[in-house]
Amino acid sequence: VLKTSDLKVARAWAIKEMFRGFWDYRYAGWAKRHFDRWYARAIRSRLTPIKKKAKMIKDHLPNILTYFKHRISNPVAEGLNSKIQTIKANARGYRSFAGFRNSILFYCGGLDMAP
């Protein structure tokens, strides 16, 4: 029912779902063709947040398309960096790098402290 309605949220959802297929391509050329069709639809959507995000993705498209050449991404590194930043924020500063390093190794080292 939502999919066939004329609500803005339905249009936004449909555009988001249309972009999902972008990651299924094996070659950058085909992915770019998919993006170009999606971008045209997103810009014509008359939804300001969608148009803003579409333009942002278009600005970064050459870097995004390198994924299809190398097939690697960095979510594990981003997650680890996030955990390190949390350790740093919770400590509210360290007196030395050695203390900071020890905290990182303690919390991120995967140690089993249970007896």
C-alpha positions in Angstrom: 0.0 0.0 0.0 2.8 2.4 0.9 4.7 1.6 -2.3 1.8 2.6 -4.5 0.8 5.7 -2.5 1.7 9.2 -3.5 3.3 10.1 -0.2 6.8 11.7 -0.2 8.0 9.0 2.1 7.0 6.4 -0.5 8.9 8.1 -3.2 11.9 8.5 -1.1 11.8 4.8 -0.1 11.5 3.8 -3.8 14.5 5.9 -4.8 16.5 4.4 -1.9 15.6 0.9 -2.9 16.5 1.6 -6.5 20.0 2.6 -5.5 20.5 -0.6 -3.6 21.1 -2.5 -6.9 24.2 -0.3 -7.5 26.4 -2.6 -5.4 25.4 -5.8 -7.3 27.3 -4.9 -10.4 30.7 -6.4 -11.2 32.1 -3.7 -13.4 32.4 0.1 -12.8 31.0 0.9 -16.3 27.7 -0.9 -15.6 27.5 0.5 -12.1 28.0 4.1 -13.5 25.1 3.5 -16.0 22.9 2.3 -13.1 24.0 5.4 -11.1 23.2 7.8 -14.0 19.7 6.4 -14.3 19.2 6.6 -10.5 20.6 10.1 -10.3 18.2 11.3 -13.0 15.3 9.9 -11.1 16.5 11.3 -7.8 17.0 14.8 -9.1 13.5 14.8 -10.7 11.9 13.6 -7.4 11.3 17.1 -6.0 12.5 15.8 -2.6 15.2 18.2 -1.3 17.0 15.7 1.0 17.1 13.1 -1.8 18.5 15.6 -4.3 21.1 16.8 -1.8 22.3 13.2 -1.2 22.3 12.4 -4.9 24.5 15.4 -5.6 26.9 14.4 -2.8 27.2 10.9 -4.2 27.8 12.3 -7.7 30.6 14.4 -6.3 32.3 11.3 -4.9 31.4 8.9 -7.7 34.9 8.4 -9.1 36.1 7.3 -5.7 33.0 5.1 -5.1 33.5 3.4 -8.5 37.0 2.2 -7.4 35.2 -0.3 -5.2 34.3 -2.2 -8.4 38.0 -2.5 -9.3 39.4 -3.6 -5.9 36.3 -5.0 -4.1 37.6 -3.9 -0.7 36.0 -1.6 1.9 37.0 -0.5 5.3 34.1 -1.1 7.8 36.3 -3.1 10.1 38.9 -0.3 10.3 36.1 2.3 10.9 34.7 0.2 13.7 38.0 -0.2 15.3 38.7 3.5 15.0 35.3 4.3 16.6 36.1 2.0 19.5 39.5 3.7 20.0 37.9 7.2 19.9 35.4 6.0 22.6 38.3 4.8 24.8 40.0 8.2 24.3 36.8 10.1 25.1 36.0 8.0 28.2 39.5 8.6 29.7 39.3 12.3 29.1 43.0 12.4 28.2 46.1 10.3 28.9 49.3 11.4 30.6 51.4 9.4 28.1 51.1 7.6 24.9 52.0 4.4 26.7 48.9 4.6 28.8 46.8 5.3 25.8 48.4 2.3 23.9 47.8 0.0 26.9 44.1 1.0 27.1 43.7 0.3 23.4 45.4 -3.1 23.7 43.3 -4.0 26.7 39.9 -3.1 25.2 40.6 -4.0 21.6 42.9 -6.9 22.1 40.2 -9.5 22.4 41.5 -10.8 25.7 39.4 -13.3 27.6 39.7 -12.1 31.2 37.3 -14.7 32.6 38.9 -17.4 34.9 
